[in-house]
Amino acid sequence: MDKRVESDIQTGDHFMKVSEAYGKIWTVVELRVASDSILHARLKASGAQNGSATIAANVLVDRHFWTPVDVE
Protein backbone atom coordinates (compact mmCIF):
# COMPACT_ATOMS: atom_id res chain seq x y z
CA MET A 1 0.00 0.00 0.00
CA ASP A 2 1.38 3.39 -0.99
CA LYS A 3 1.23 5.75 1.99
CA ARG A 4 2.62 8.78 0.18
CA VAL A 5 0.15 11.63 0.16
CA GLU A 6 -0.38 14.86 -1.66
CA SER A 7 -2.37 17.00 0.69
CA ASP A 8 -4.14 20.33 0.93
CA ILE A 9 -2.84 20.76 4.48
CA GLN A 10 -1.00 24.05 4.93
CA THR A 11 1.03 25.68 7.65
CA GLY A 12 -1.38 27.55 9.92
CA ASP A 13 -4.25 25.05 9.55
CA HIS A 14 -5.99 24.04 12.78
CA PHE A 15 -7.20 20.60 13.86
CA MET A 16 -8.75 18.91 16.87
CA LYS A 17 -8.54 15.25 17.89
CA VAL A 18 -11.90 13.55 17.43
CA SER A 19 -11.36 11.48 20.59
CA GLU A 20 -11.21 14.61 22.77
CA ALA A 21 -14.66 16.17 23.20
CA TYR A 22 -13.24 19.49 24.44
CA GLY A 23 -9.71 18.94 23.26
CA LYS A 24 -6.88 21.24 22.43
CA ILE A 25 -6.70 22.95 19.10
CA TRP A 26 -3.56 21.94 17.23
CA THR A 27 -1.89 24.22 14.67
CA VAL A 28 0.24 23.00 11.78
CA VAL A 29 3.60 24.74 12.19
CA GLU A 30 5.67 22.79 9.65
CA LEU A 31 5.24 20.33 6.80
CA ARG A 32 8.02 17.98 5.76
CA VAL A 33 8.58 14.80 3.83
CA ALA A 34 10.28 12.08 5.85
CA SER A 35 12.97 9.81 4.45
CA ASP A 36 10.25 7.27 3.61
CA SER A 37 8.59 9.85 1.28
CA ILE A 38 5.60 10.26 3.60
CA LEU A 39 4.39 13.81 4.24
CA HIS A 40 4.26 14.73 7.95
CA ALA A 41 2.81 17.74 9.75
CA ARG A 42 4.41 19.09 12.91
CA LEU A 43 1.69 20.35 15.23
CA LYS A 44 1.72 22.63 18.25
CA ALA A 45 -1.11 22.63 20.77
CA SER A 46 -2.64 26.03 21.44
CA GLY A 47 -1.91 27.36 24.89
CA ALA A 48 0.51 24.56 25.71
CA GLN A 49 4.20 25.18 26.15
CA ASN A 50 5.25 21.58 25.56
CA GLY A 51 2.35 20.33 23.47
CA SER A 52 3.72 19.24 20.13
CA ALA A 53 3.34 16.25 17.84
CA THR A 54 4.39 15.07 14.41
CA ILE A 55 1.61 13.31 12.52
CA ALA A 56 1.61 11.68 9.09
CA ALA A 57 -0.56 13.76 6.78
CA ASN A 58 -2.64 10.75 5.77
CA VAL A 59 -3.65 10.36 9.45
CA LEU A 60 -4.29 14.08 9.89
CA VAL A 61 -6.79 14.12 6.99
CA ASP A 62 -8.55 10.97 8.26
CA ARG A 63 -11.77 12.31 9.87
CA HIS A 64 -11.93 9.28 12.18
CA PHE A 65 -8.98 10.77 14.09
CA TRP A 66 -8.75 14.52 13.38
CA THR A 67 -11.18 17.22 12.30
CA PRO A 68 -10.35 20.65 10.85
CA VAL A 69 -11.26 23.65 12.98
CA ASP A 70 -11.94 27.21 11.83
CA VAL A 71 -10.14 29.65 14.11
CA GLU A 72 -10.60 33.35 13.62
mmCIF file of the C-alpha atoms, coordinates in Angstrom:
data_MODEL
# 
_entry.id   MODEL 
# 
loop_
_atom_site.group_PDB 
_atom_site.id 
_atom_site.type_symbol 
_atom_site.label_atom_id 
_atom_site.label_alt_id 
_atom_site.label_comp_id 
_atom_site.label_asym_id 
_atom_site.label_entity_id 
_atom_site.label_seq_id 
_atom_site.pdbx_PDB_ins_code 
_atom_site.Cartn_x 
_atom_site.Cartn_y 
_atom_site.Cartn_z 
_atom_site.occupancy 
_atom_site.B_iso_or_equiv 
_atom_site.pdbx_formal_charge 
_atom_site.auth_seq_id 
_atom_site.auth_comp_id 
_atom_site.auth_asym_id 
_atom_site.auth_atom_id 
_atom_site.pdbx_PDB_model_num 
ATOM 1  C CA . MET A 1 1  ? 0.000   0.000  0.000  1.00 0.00 ? 1  MET A CA 1 
ATOM 2  C CA . ASP A 1 2  ? 1.379   3.388  -0.990 1.00 0.00 ? 2  ASP A CA 1 
ATOM 3  C CA . LYS A 1 3  ? 1.231   5.746  1.989  1.00 0.00 ? 3  LYS A CA 1 
ATOM 4  C CA . ARG A 1 4  ? 2.623   8.782  0.183  1.00 0.00 ? 4  ARG A CA 1 
ATOM 5  C CA . VAL A 1 5  ? 0.148   11.630 0.157  1.00 0.00 ? 5  VAL A CA 1 
ATOM 6  C CA . GLU A 1 6  ? -0.379  14.865 -1.660 1.00 0.00 ? 6  GLU A CA 1 
ATOM 7  C CA . SER A 1 7  ? -2.371  16.998 0.691  1.00 0.00 ? 7  SER A CA 1 
ATOM 8  C CA . ASP A 1 8  ? -4.138  20.332 0.931  1.00 0.00 ? 8  ASP A CA 1 
ATOM 9  C CA . ILE A 1 9  ? -2.840  20.764 4.479  1.00 0.00 ? 9  ILE A CA 1 
ATOM 10 C CA . GLN A 1 10 ? -1.001  24.047 4.926  1.00 0.00 ? 10 GLN A CA 1 
ATOM 11 C CA . THR A 1 11 ? 1.031   25.682 7.645  1.00 0.00 ? 11 THR A CA 1 
ATOM 12 C CA . GLY A 1 12 ? -1.375  27.545 9.922  1.00 0.00 ? 12 GLY A CA 1 
ATOM 13 C CA . ASP A 1 13 ? -4.247  25.054 9.546  1.00 0.00 ? 13 ASP A CA 1 
ATOM 14 C CA . HIS A 1 14 ? -5.987  24.040 12.782 1.00 0.00 ? 14 HIS A CA 1 
ATOM 15 C CA . PHE A 1 15 ? -7.205  20.602 13.861 1.00 0.00 ? 15 PHE A CA 1 
ATOM 16 C CA . MET A 1 16 ? -8.751  18.914 16.872 1.00 0.00 ? 16 MET A CA 1 
ATOM 17 C CA . LYS A 1 17 ? -8.543  15.247 17.888 1.00 0.00 ? 17 LYS A CA 1 
ATOM 18 C CA . VAL A 1 18 ? -11.901 13.545 17.428 1.00 0.00 ? 18 VAL A CA 1 
ATOM 19 C CA . SER A 1 19 ? -11.357 11.476 20.588 1.00 0.00 ? 19 SER A CA 1 
ATOM 20 C CA . GLU A 1 20 ? -11.211 14.614 22.774 1.00 0.00 ? 20 GLU A CA 1 
ATOM 21 C CA . ALA A 1 21 ? -14.658 16.167 23.202 1.00 0.00 ? 21 ALA A CA 1 
ATOM 22 C CA . TYR A 1 22 ? -13.235 19.487 24.443 1.00 0.00 ? 22 TYR A CA 1 
ATOM 23 C CA . GLY A 1 23 ? -9.709  18.942 23.265 1.00 0.00 ? 23 GLY A CA 1 
ATOM 24 C CA . LYS A 1 24 ? -6.883  21.236 22.426 1.00 0.00 ? 24 LYS A CA 1 
ATOM 25 C CA . ILE A 1 25 ? -6.699  22.947 19.102 1.00 0.00 ? 25 ILE A CA 1 
ATOM 26 C CA . TRP A 1 26 ? -3.556  21.945 17.233 1.00 0.00 ? 26 TRP A CA 1 
ATOM 27 C CA . THR A 1 27 ? -1.888  24.215 14.669 1.00 0.00 ? 27 THR A CA 1 
ATOM 28 C CA . VAL A 1 28 ? 0.237   22.998 11.777 1.00 0.00 ? 28 VAL A CA 1 
ATOM 29 C CA . VAL A 1 29 ? 3.604   24.741 12.185 1.00 0.00 ? 29 VAL A CA 1 
ATOM 30 C CA . GLU A 1 30 ? 5.667   22.787 9.650  1.00 0.00 ? 30 GLU A CA 1 
ATOM 31 C CA . LEU A 1 31 ? 5.239   20.326 6.796  1.00 0.00 ? 31 LEU A CA 1 
ATOM 32 C CA . ARG A 1 32 ? 8.019   17.985 5.756  1.00 0.00 ? 32 ARG A CA 1 
ATOM 33 C CA . VAL A 1 33 ? 8.577   14.796 3.826  1.00 0.00 ? 33 VAL A CA 1 
ATOM 34 C CA . ALA A 1 34 ? 10.276  12.081 5.850  1.00 0.00 ? 34 ALA A CA 1 
ATOM 35 C CA . SER A 1 35 ? 12.971  9.806  4.448  1.00 0.00 ? 35 SER A CA 1 
ATOM 36 C CA . ASP A 1 36 ? 10.251  7.266  3.608  1.00 0.00 ? 36 ASP A CA 1 
ATOM 37 C CA . SER A 1 37 ? 8.586   9.853  1.283  1.00 0.00 ? 37 SER A CA 1 
ATOM 38 C CA . ILE A 1 38 ? 5.598   10.260 3.604  1.00 0.00 ? 38 ILE A CA 1 
ATOM 39 C CA . LEU A 1 39 ? 4.391   13.808 4.242  1.00 0.00 ? 39 LEU A CA 1 
ATOM 40 C CA . HIS A 1 40 ? 4.264   14.727 7.948  1.00 0.00 ? 40 HIS A CA 1 
ATOM 41 C CA . ALA A 1 41 ? 2.806   17.740 9.751  1.00 0.00 ? 41 ALA A CA 1 
ATOM 42 C CA . ARG A 1 42 ? 4.412   19.089 12.908 1.00 0.00 ? 42 ARG A CA 1 
ATOM 43 C CA . LEU A 1 43 ? 1.685   20.347 15.226 1.00 0.00 ? 43 LEU A CA 1 
ATOM 44 C CA . LYS A 1 44 ? 1.722   22.631 18.247 1.00 0.00 ? 44 LYS A CA 1 
ATOM 45 C CA . ALA A 1 45 ? -1.109  22.635 20.773 1.00 0.00 ? 45 ALA A CA 1 
ATOM 46 C CA . SER A 1 46 ? -2.644  26.029 21.441 1.00 0.00 ? 46 SER A CA 1 
ATOM 47 C CA . GLY A 1 47 ? -1.913  27.359 24.889 1.00 0.00 ? 47 GLY A CA 1 
ATOM 48 C CA . ALA A 1 48 ? 0.506   24.565 25.708 1.00 0.00 ? 48 ALA A CA 1 
ATOM 49 C CA . GLN A 1 49 ? 4.204   25.178 26.154 1.00 0.00 ? 49 GLN A CA 1 
ATOM 50 C CA . ASN A 1 50 ? 5.254   21.578 25.555 1.00 0.00 ? 50 ASN A CA 1 
ATOM 51 C CA . GLY A 1 51 ? 2.347   20.329 23.473 1.00 0.00 ? 51 GLY A CA 1 
ATOM 52 C CA . SER A 1 52 ? 3.722   19.244 20.127 1.00 0.00 ? 52 SER A CA 1 
ATOM 53 C CA . ALA A 1 53 ? 3.336   16.253 17.844 1.00 0.00 ? 53 ALA A CA 1 
ATOM 54 C CA . THR A 1 54 ? 4.388   15.066 14.415 1.00 0.00 ? 54 THR A CA 1 
ATOM 55 C CA . ILE A 1 55 ? 1.609   13.307 12.518 1.00 0.00 ? 55 ILE A CA 1 
ATOM 56 C CA . ALA A 1 56 ? 1.607   11.676 9.091  1.00 0.00 ? 56 ALA A CA 1 
ATOM 57 C CA . ALA A 1 57 ? -0.565  13.762 6.776  1.00 0.00 ? 57 ALA A CA 1 
ATOM 58 C CA . ASN A 1 58 ? -2.644  10.750 5.769  1.00 0.00 ? 58 ASN A CA 1 
ATOM 59 C CA . VAL A 1 59 ? -3.648  10.361 9.445  1.00 0.00 ? 59 VAL A CA 1 
ATOM 60 C CA . LEU A 1 60 ? -4.293  14.085 9.889  1.00 0.00 ? 60 LEU A CA 1 
ATOM 61 C CA . VAL A 1 61 ? -6.786  14.118 6.987  1.00 0.00 ? 61 VAL A CA 1 
ATOM 62 C CA . ASP A 1 62 ? -8.553  10.970 8.265  1.00 0.00 ? 62 ASP A CA 1 
ATOM 63 C CA . ARG A 1 63 ? -11.766 12.309 9.868  1.00 0.00 ? 63 ARG A CA 1 
ATOM 64 C CA . HIS A 1 64 ? -11.927 9.281  12.180 1.00 0.00 ? 64 HIS A CA 1 
ATOM 65 C CA . PHE A 1 65 ? -8.984  10.767 14.093 1.00 0.00 ? 65 PHE A CA 1 
ATOM 66 C CA . TRP A 1 66 ? -8.753  14.523 13.384 1.00 0.00 ? 66 TRP A CA 1 
ATOM 67 C CA . THR A 1 67 ? -11.180 17.221 12.298 1.00 0.00 ? 67 THR A CA 1 
ATOM 68 C CA . PRO A 1 68 ? -10.347 20.646 10.845 1.00 0.00 ? 68 PRO A CA 1 
ATOM 69 C CA . VAL A 1 69 ? -11.262 23.653 12.983 1.00 0.00 ? 69 VAL A CA 1 
ATOM 70 C CA . ASP A 1 70 ? -11.944 27.208 11.833 1.00 0.00 ? 70 ASP A CA 1 
ATOM 71 C CA . VAL A 1 71 ? -10.140 29.646 14.112 1.00 0.00 ? 71 VAL A CA 1 
ATOM 72 C CA . GLU A 1 72 ? -10.603 33.349 13.622 1.00 0.00 ? 72 GLU A CA 1 
# 
